Amino acid sequence: MTLARDELVARVTARLAVVRDRIASAGRDPGTVRVVAVCKAFGADAPAAACAAGIDDVAENYAAELVAHHDALGDALGDAQLTWHFLGSLQRNKLARLAPRVSVYQSVGSPRDAELLARYAPGARCYVQVDVSGLAGRAGCPPGSEAAIVELAQGLGLVVEGLMCVASPDPAVASREFASLRRSG
């Protein structure tokens, strides 16, 4: 491992410790919370550093980056196994390349998304994406429509693990938005 890589692993490890402390201070056991390292716009060293820091789940927003990072790491991880999450929009022309590499899709936000995913990745694990922010340009279904998408996805053979919510950037507003969705479900 190079000095730069050692430094990156140290930074990721330090940030993970802060996240786990925040989880604990919120009254949760950090061991019960899955931390997903989003590596968007970082090089292939980022998923490797996350793995070295003890994170088993990594995510990418862009199909080309996920494919490149996944394939570049190849045998470099040894026996370590990463669970790859895809956060971006589901596009027919990219799903065939993603399907053999992605373990979890976080962005099923419409009936069309569920149908595409079921076609290209039968039995895939996924989350239904709900836009609780209502802000323009945000992906996801509006609150109140998630149950129908969950039912459709399950009917198509997808494994729906839960909801992935897109909230407002303001933490106080986001907290209210998450609470509202939780009460409605």
C-alpha positions as semicolon CSV with decimal commas, in nm:
position;residue;x (nm);y (nm);z (nm)
1;M;0,000;0,000;0,000
2;T;0,137;0,341;-0,091
3;L;0,163;0,634;0,147
4;A;-0,121;0,810;-0,036
5;R;-0,334;0,497;-0,007
6;D;-0,244;0,463;0,363
7;E;-0,350;0,825;0,416
8;L;-0,680;0,767;0,233
9;V;-0,753;0,459;0,444
10;A;-0,672;0,658;0,760
11;R;-0,909;0,939;0,654
12;V;-1,190;0,696;0,575
13;T;-1,132;0,513;0,903
14;A;-1,147;0,841;1,097
15;R;-1,468;0,948;0,920
16;L;-1,625;0,608;0,982
17;A;-1,546;0,644;1,354
18;V;-1,728;0,981;1,357
19;V;-2,029;0,826;1,182
20;R;-2,040;0,537;1,428
21;D;-2,014;0,780;1,721
22;R;-2,309;0,979;1,581
23;I;-2,509;0,658;1,542
24;A;-2,433;0,564;1,904
25;S;-2,521;0,913;2,030
26;A;-2,856;0,880;1,853
27;G;-2,926;0,576;2,071
28;R;-2,854;0,304;1,815
29;D;-2,603;0,024;1,825
30;P;-2,358;0,108;1,542
31;G;-2,325;-0,263;1,470
32;T;-2,689;-0,274;1,362
33;V;-2,657;0,006;1,105
34;R;-2,525;-0,065;0,756
35;V;-2,290;0,213;0,647
36;V;-2,270;0,252;0,270
37;A;-1,970;0,448;0,143
38;V;-2,071;0,659;-0,155
39;C;-1,767;0,682;-0,380
40;K;-1,916;0,918;-0,639
41;A;-1,649;1,125;-0,818
42;F;-1,359;0,949;-0,643
43;G;-1,110;0,715;-0,805
44;A;-1,095;0,337;-0,772
45;D;-0,887;0,383;-0,455
46;A;-1,198;0,502;-0,269
47;P;-1,384;0,166;-0,266
48;A;-1,060;-0,013;-0,179
49;A;-0,995;0,231;0,107
50;A;-1,352;0,187;0,232
51;C;-1,301;-0,188;0,235
52;A;-0,968;-0,151;0,418
53;A;-1,142;0,071;0,675
54;G;-1,399;-0,200;0,748
55;I;-1,687;-0,091;0,523
56;D;-1,845;-0,375;0,328
57;D;-2,093;-0,171;0,123
58;V;-1,993;0,083;-0,142
59;A;-2,209;0,281;-0,383
60;E;-2,177;0,469;-0,708
61;N;-2,411;0,711;-0,883
62;Y;-2,280;0,660;-1,234
63;A;-2,289;0,328;-1,418
64;A;-1,955;0,382;-1,594
65;E;-1,779;0,459;-1,264
66;L;-1,927;0,155;-1,092
67;V;-1,823;-0,075;-1,376
68;A;-1,472;0,075;-1,391
69;H;-1,418;0,065;-1,013
70;H;-1,563;-0,283;-0,975
71;D;-1,349;-0,420;-1,257
72;A;-1,033;-0,230;-1,158
73;L;-1,044;-0,374;-0,807
74;G;-1,090;-0,729;-0,929
75;D;-0,851;-0,948;-0,735
76;A;-0,694;-0,653;-0,552
77;L;-0,933;-0,703;-0,262
78;G;-0,823;-1,062;-0,205
79;D;-1,084;-1,247;0,000
80;A;-1,265;-0,926;0,094
81;Q;-1,608;-0,894;-0,058
82;L;-1,778;-0,565;-0,128
83;T;-2,149;-0,525;-0,173
84;W;-2,195;-0,282;-0,462
85;H;-2,495;-0,047;-0,454
86;F;-2,613;0,155;-0,752
87;L;-2,769;0,493;-0,667
88;G;-2,821;0,640;-1,014
89;S;-3,117;0,641;-1,244
90;L;-3,198;0,308;-1,403
91;Q;-3,140;0,321;-1,777
92;R;-3,206;0,033;-2,012
93;N;-2,880;0,082;-2,202
94;K;-2,673;0,054;-1,881
95;L;-2,852;-0,216;-1,683
96;A;-2,705;-0,504;-1,882
97;R;-2,352;-0,392;-1,783
98;L;-2,451;-0,326;-1,421
99;A;-2,645;-0,646;-1,354
100;P;-2,347;-0,880;-1,304
101;R;-2,173;-0,630;-1,074
102;V;-2,446;-0,468;-0,861
103;S;-2,586;-0,634;-0,549
104;V;-2,838;-0,365;-0,448
105;Y;-3,023;-0,102;-0,651
106;Q;-3,126;0,201;-0,446
107;S;-3,319;0,385;-0,711
108;V;-3,647;0,218;-0,808
109;G;-3,863;0,529;-0,823
110;S;-4,132;0,436;-1,074
111;P;-4,320;0,141;-1,219
112;R;-4,096;0,171;-1,528
113;D;-3,785;0,137;-1,309
114;A;-3,925;-0,178;-1,147
115;E;-4,007;-0,329;-1,486
116;L;-3,661;-0,249;-1,628
117;L;-3,481;-0,388;-1,326
118;A;-3,687;-0,707;-1,328
119;R;-3,607;-0,753;-1,697
120;Y;-3,230;-0,698;-1,672
121;A;-3,161;-0,819;-1,318
122;P;-3,431;-1,072;-1,223
123;G;-3,459;-1,122;-0,847
124;A;-3,244;-0,816;-0,771
125;R;-3,237;-0,660;-0,426
126;C;-3,363;-0,302;-0,435
127;Y;-3,501;-0,006;-0,246
128;V;-3,795;0,202;-0,363
129;Q;-3,681;0,562;-0,387
130;V;-3,919;0,821;-0,242
131;D;-3,869;1,194;-0,292
132;V;-3,991;1,339;0,036
133;S;-3,836;1,678;-0,041
134;G;-4,061;1,779;-0,329
135;L;-3,768;1,980;-0,469
136;A;-3,742;2,014;-0,846
137;G;-3,499;1,779;-1,016
138;R;-3,506;1,514;-0,743
139;A;-3,564;1,154;-0,845
140;G;-3,805;0,918;-0,676
141;C;-4,175;0,865;-0,644
142;P;-4,388;1,107;-0,446
143;P;-4,492;1,008;-0,092
144;G;-4,808;0,802;-0,099
145;S;-4,720;0,614;-0,418
146;E;-4,443;0,398;-0,274
147;A;-4,672;0,114;-0,163
148;A;-4,793;0,053;-0,519
149;I;-4,435;0,046;-0,649
150;V;-4,327;-0,192;-0,372
151;E;-4,617;-0,422;-0,459
152;L;-4,537;-0,409;-0,832
153;A;-4,164;-0,470;-0,775
154;Q;-4,235;-0,768;-0,550
155;G;-4,483;-0,902;-0,802
156;L;-4,210;-0,884;-1,066
157;G;-3,981;-1,094;-0,845
158;L;-3,762;-0,816;-0,708
159;V;-3,656;-0,827;-0,343
160;V;-3,759;-0,492;-0,193
161;E;-3,547;-0,430;0,115
162;G;-3,701;-0,097;0,209
163;L;-3,727;0,266;0,110
164;M;-3,447;0,502;0,008
165;C;-3,564;0,855;0,077
166;V;-3,441;1,170;-0,093
167;A;-3,480;1,452;0,158
168;S;-3,411;1,823;0,170
169;P;-3,051;1,929;0,229
170;D;-3,144;2,110;0,553
171;P;-3,111;1,853;0,837
172;A;-3,402;1,996;1,039
173;V;-3,633;1,988;0,737
174;A;-3,508;1,643;0,637
175;S;-3,582;1,510;0,984
176;R;-3,945;1,624;0,954
177;E;-3,970;1,477;0,603
178;F;-3,837;1,138;0,715
179;A;-4,073;1,141;1,015
180;S;-4,369;1,220;0,790
181;L;-4,292;0,927;0,561
182;R;-4,240;0,698;0,858
183;R;-4,583;0,795;1,001
184;S;-4,754;0,734;0,667
185;G;-4,612;0,381;0,631
